[in-house]
Amino acid sequence: MDITKFKGAIFDLDGTLLDSMHIWHDVDEEFFRRRNLKVTKEYVDIIKNMHLPAAAVYTKEKYNIEESVEEIVDEWLDLCAQGYLNNVDLKDGVYEYLKSLHEKGIKMAFATASEKAVCEETLKKQEIFDFFSASAYVSEINIGKTEPDIYLLAAERIGVDPHECIVFEDIIEGIRGAKKGEFTTCGVFDKSSAKDENEIRRIADYYIKSFEELL
């Protein structure tokens, strides 16, 4: 892939740049354990593209949780904060690849369903935060990644037309959403979405197992 064909690049965080999907699994497990409940695959599939308040509303209603939506969100953030800071690393080749794009003058943004308070400190700790010119959060628009809105917002913030921008995503929903916005897409392997690899390969313009392939 010749990255110089593009003026901008938009990156998902969890599962794409950050090896972090296990953190949310741990959060779900602990949250449910405290209430003598079991995490189901159906539940995970439903909430994985929601921002936290929407996921908290769904969780509260489905399981009759006593705490308020705000209290549920606070509990999730408390559970994941230490995990992100202490148990999350960059995926292989990420630092080197972002640095190379930055040196080439390609504008970069990240687009994520994670919360600002959680991810920005992690990016700073991993020394990649300053590579990005902008960010976009699902919580800002209340529309998940099945639609192109978050990618369009990120592209607008870096001042690049979607047709001149590539989106890197590890989940099939994100690839589909970005394609709706007429972005070029690159699927990124993550074990949490391995079951969708064939479909991601089919619809994405590019697919990589590791960013080391692009160096």
Solvent accessible surface area in square Angstrom, and as a share of the most:
residue,aa,sasa,rsa
1,M,78,0.35
2,D,76,0.40
3,I,14,0.07
4,T,86,0.50
5,K,122,0.52
6,F,17,0.07
7,K,123,0.52
8,G,0,0.00
9,A,0,0.00
10,I,0,0.00
11,F,0,0.00
12,D,9,0.05
13,L,0,0.00
14,D,21,0.11
15,G,0,0.00
16,T,0,0.00
17,L,0,0.00
18,L,0,0.00
19,D,61,0.32
20,S,0,0.00
21,M,56,0.25
22,H,72,0.32
23,I,6,0.03
24,W,46,0.16
25,H,101,0.45
26,D,75,0.39
27,V,4,0.03
28,D,12,0.06
29,E,78,0.35
30,E,46,0.21
31,F,1,0.00
32,F,3,0.01
33,R,149,0.54
34,R,122,0.45
35,R,54,0.20
36,N,144,0.74
37,L,62,0.31
38,K,171,0.73
39,V,32,0.18
40,T,61,0.35
41,K,132,0.56
42,E,108,0.49
43,Y,0,0.00
44,V,54,0.31
45,D,52,0.27
46,I,67,0.34
47,I,21,0.10
48,K,68,0.29
49,N,22,0.11
50,M,61,0.27
51,H,18,0.08
52,L,14,0.07
53,P,51,0.32
54,A,37,0.29
55,A,3,0.03
56,A,0,0.00
57,V,63,0.36
58,Y,52,0.20
59,T,0,0.00
60,K,62,0.26
61,E,127,0.57
62,K,91,0.38
63,Y,48,0.18
64,N,130,0.67
65,I,13,0.07
66,E,162,0.73
67,E,61,0.27
68,S,43,0.28
69,V,33,0.19
70,E,118,0.53
71,E,93,0.42
72,I,0,0.00
73,V,20,0.11
74,D,81,0.42
75,E,29,0.13
76,W,6,0.02
77,L,39,0.20
78,D,108,0.56
79,L,45,0.22
80,C,0,0.00
81,A,39,0.31
82,Q,112,0.50
83,G,10,0.09
84,Y,2,0.01
85,L,60,0.30
86,N,93,0.48
87,N,94,0.48
88,V,5,0.03
89,D,97,0.50
90,L,33,0.17
91,K,35,0.15
92,D,95,0.49
93,G,10,0.10
94,V,1,0.00
95,Y,74,0.28
96,E,92,0.41
97,Y,7,0.03
98,L,1,0.00
99,K,83,0.35
100,S,28,0.18
101,L,1,0.00
102,H,92,0.41
103,E,119,0.53
104,K,111,0.47
105,G,59,0.57
106,I,13,0.07
107,K,98,0.42
108,M,0,0.00
109,A,0,0.00
110,F,3,0.01
111,A,0,0.00
112,T,1,0.01
113,A,23,0.18
114,S,6,0.04
115,E,27,0.12
116,K,122,0.52
117,A,81,0.63
118,V,8,0.04
119,C,0,0.00
120,E,25,0.11
121,E,91,0.41
122,T,1,0.00
123,L,0,0.00
124,K,98,0.41
125,K,116,0.49
126,Q,36,0.16
127,E,127,0.57
128,I,0,0.00
129,F,58,0.24
130,D,123,0.64
131,F,27,0.11
132,F,23,0.09
133,S,80,0.51
134,A,18,0.14
135,S,24,0.16
136,A,0,0.00
137,Y,11,0.04
138,V,1,0.00
139,S,40,0.26
140,E,85,0.38
141,I,45,0.23
142,N,105,0.54
143,I,66,0.33
144,G,23,0.22
145,K,5,0.02
146,T,62,0.36
147,E,67,0.30
148,P,20,0.13
149,D,49,0.25
150,I,0,0.00
151,Y,0,0.00
152,L,70,0.35
153,L,33,0.16
154,A,0,0.00
155,A,1,0.01
156,E,133,0.60
157,R,111,0.40
158,I,7,0.04
159,G,63,0.61
160,V,12,0.07
161,D,70,0.37
162,P,28,0.18
163,H,121,0.54
164,E,64,0.29
165,C,0,0.00
166,I,0,0.00
167,V,0,0.00
168,F,0,0.00
169,E,0,0.00
170,D,1,0.01
171,I,24,0.12
172,I,9,0.05
173,E,32,0.14
174,G,0,0.00
175,I,0,0.00
176,R,113,0.41
177,G,0,0.00
178,A,0,0.00
179,K,74,0.31
180,K,116,0.49
181,G,11,0.10
182,E,104,0.47
183,F,6,0.02
184,T,32,0.19
185,T,0,0.00
186,C,0,0.00
187,G,0,0.00
188,V,2,0.01
189,F,55,0.23
190,D,7,0.04
191,K,162,0.69
192,S,57,0.37
193,S,9,0.06
194,A,43,0.34
195,K,128,0.54
196,D,29,0.15
197,E,30,0.13
198,N,124,0.64
199,E,51,0.23
200,I,2,0.01
201,R,112,0.41
202,R,171,0.62
203,I,35,0.18
204,A,12,0.10
205,D,71,0.37
206,Y,64,0.24
207,Y,34,0.13
208,I,8,0.04
209,K,96,0.41
210,S,29,0.18
211,F,3,0.01
212,E,98,0.44
213,E,99,0.44
214,L,40,0.20
215,L,112,0.56
